[in-house]
Amino acid sequence: MSTDPDSTAPPQERLEELRERIIAVDDEIIRLIGERRDLVLDVGRIKESLGLPVLDPAREAQVVRRVAERSRALGVDEELTRDVIWRIISSARQTQSERGSTATAPGSSDT
């Protein structure tokens, strides 16, 4: 996950390369967050059409545990990852609540 520490580029040039790479990674993170949100909303719509409750706290907790395990395995800060996933889940809840679904209680989501 680290960058190339053996780069022979001058420090200023290397700094600019790293900054450009950070921007590209940020863009990818943003794209993935949007994709995940869309998938969660699709799951919510399907659950609603099946008459299933959209809110599933046990599933949310399972997702967060899985993400934490994957973070540990990949050497990424587990708490940071948990915080990010909970924030994404919270955002999906808010989006679903704003859509005013009759089968979706305020603050509910799926993951």
N, C-alpha and C positions, 0 to 999 in steps of 0.2 A: 503494500500500500504506500510505501514511501517513494519519493522522487529519486532521480538519479544523482547520488552524491558525488559521482566521479565525473561530472560534467567538466569539460575543459573550457567552457565559455567564461569570459570575464565576469566578475561578480555582478556588475550592473546589468549586463545582458542576461545573466542567469536569473536575476531578480525579476526582470521583465517577463522572461519565459515562465517563471513560477506564477507570477500574477495572472498571466494569460491562461495558464492551466487552471488556476483557481476559479476564474470566471467560467471556463468551460465546465468544470465540475459543478459549480453552483447552478448553471443552466440545466445540467442533467438532473441534479437533485430536484429542482423545481418541476421539470417535466415528469419525473417519477412520482412526485407527490400528487400532481394533477392526475396522472394515470391511476394511481391508487385510489384517490378520491372518487373518480368516475366508476371504478370497479365496485367500490363499496356502495355507491348509490345504486348501481345496477342490482347488486345483491339485495339491497333494501326494497327495491321495486318488485323484484321477484318474490321475496318473502311476503310482501304485502299482497301480491296477487294470489298467493297460496294461502292467505289467511293466517300466516305465521307472525308471531311477534317480531318486530324489527330489532328491538332492544334485546341483547343477549350478553349480559355482564360476564357470564362464565366463558363465553367465546372470546370476548375482549381480553380477559385475563390470560387465557390460553395463548392468544396471539402475542401479548406482551412477554409472556414467559419464553415463547419460541424465539422472539426477536432478541431477548436478553441472552439466551443460550447461543444463538448464532453470533452475537456480538463478541461474547467470550471466545468462541472458537476462532473468530477472525481477528482477535486482538484489538477490538474497538471498545471504547469506553461504554460499558454496559448501562450505566445510569443515564448517560447522555442519550443513548439509543432508546431507553425506556421513556425518557421525557419526550423525545421527538414522536414516538409512536403514540403515546397517550395524547399528545397535542393534536396529532392527525385524527385520532379517533374522536376527540372532542369537536374538532372542526366538522367532521362528517355528521355528528349528532346535531350540531347547530344548523348545518345545511338542510338536513332532513326535516328538522323542526320548522325552518323557514318555509319549506315547501308545503307545509300545512297538511301533510298526509293524515287522513283519518285513522289509519292503522298505526301511525307512528306517534308515540307519546313524545312530548317535548323532551329533548335531551337524549333521544334514543338513536342508536346506530347499529351497524353491523360492521364486522371487520373482515 
